[in-house]
């Protein structure tokens, strides 16, 4: 998984916590160079909404995400290339750096 530099040193639990109630957006193939860059040339294919908590209990060391609806309707047609999460409850989960305003 590629994360922004701000999240590179975080634990798995610190990466998962902000996703409670957040979203996971699946984009078409024109992935930005790094997670620090905005999505500019990719179309949104589908958006999943995480439940709260966003992950179920671990079973044999594997944690499964829990979504409000699964499956979800596609918003466009294309080849999935990458996905980006956004934190829930108006929290920036830090995976996608927001541009700074001057």
C-alpha positions in Angstrom: 0.0 0.0 0.0 1.3 3.5 -0.9 0.5 6.2 1.7 1.4 9.8 1.9 4.7 10.6 3.6 2.7 11.9 6.6 1.4 8.3 7.2 4.5 6.3 6.3 5.6 5.7 9.9 2.1 4.8 11.3 1.0 1.5 12.6 -1.7 -0.6 11.0 -4.2 0.4 13.7 -3.3 4.1 13.2 -4.0 3.7 9.4 -7.4 1.9 10.1 -8.9 4.1 12.8 -9.8 7.2 10.6 -11.6 4.9 8.1 -14.5 4.3 10.5 -17.5 5.7 8.5 -15.1 6.8 5.6 -15.1 5.9 2.0 -12.9 3.9 -0.5 -13.1 5.3 -4.0 -12.0 3.0 -6.9 -10.5 4.9 -9.9 -9.6 4.0 -13.4 -6.1 3.3 -14.4 -4.3 6.7 -14.6 -2.8 6.5 -11.1 -0.9 9.5 -9.8 2.8 9.0 -9.4 2.6 8.8 -5.5 -0.1 9.0 -2.9 1.0 12.6 -2.2 -0.3 13.7 -5.7 -4.0 14.5 -6.3 -6.2 12.4 -8.7 -6.4 14.3 -11.9 -6.8 12.0 -14.9 -8.8 9.1 -13.5 -12.5 8.6 -13.5 -14.4 7.4 -10.4 -15.7 3.8 -11.0 -17.3 3.1 -7.6 -17.3 4.4 -4.0 -17.6 2.1 -1.0 -18.6 3.5 2.4 -17.0 1.9 5.4 -19.1 0.9 8.4 -18.0 1.9 11.9 -15.9 0.2 12.9 -14.4 -0.2 9.4 -12.8 -3.6 10.0 -14.2 -6.8 11.5 -12.4 -9.0 14.1 -9.2 -10.6 13.0 -9.4 -14.2 12.0 -6.2 -16.2 11.5 -4.3 -12.8 11.2 -6.6 -11.5 8.5 -8.9 -8.5 8.9 -11.8 -7.9 6.6 -13.2 -4.5 5.8 -16.8 -3.9 6.6 -18.8 -1.8 4.2 -22.3 -0.3 4.6 -23.3 -1.8 1.3 -21.4 -4.5 -0.6 -21.7 -4.6 -3.6 -22.2 -1.0 -4.6 -23.4 0.3 -8.0 -20.8 1.4 -10.4 -20.7 5.1 -11.2 -18.8 4.6 -14.5 -17.3 2.0 -16.7 -13.5 1.3 -16.9 -10.6 -0.7 -15.7 -9.9 -0.4 -12.0 -6.4 0.9 -11.5 -6.2 2.0 -7.8 -8.3 3.1 -4.8 -8.0 5.9 -2.3 -9.6 6.1 1.1 -11.1 9.2 2.8 -11.6 9.3 6.5 -15.0 9.3 8.1 -16.8 11.9 10.2 -15.0 14.8 8.3 -11.6 13.5 9.3 -8.7 13.5 6.8 -7.2 10.0 7.0 -4.0 11.4 5.6 -3.7 8.9 2.8 -4.3 11.6 0.3 -2.7 14.9 1.1 -5.0 17.8 0.8 -3.5 20.8 -1.1 -2.4 23.7 1.1 -4.1 27.0 0.4 -1.9 30.1 0.3 
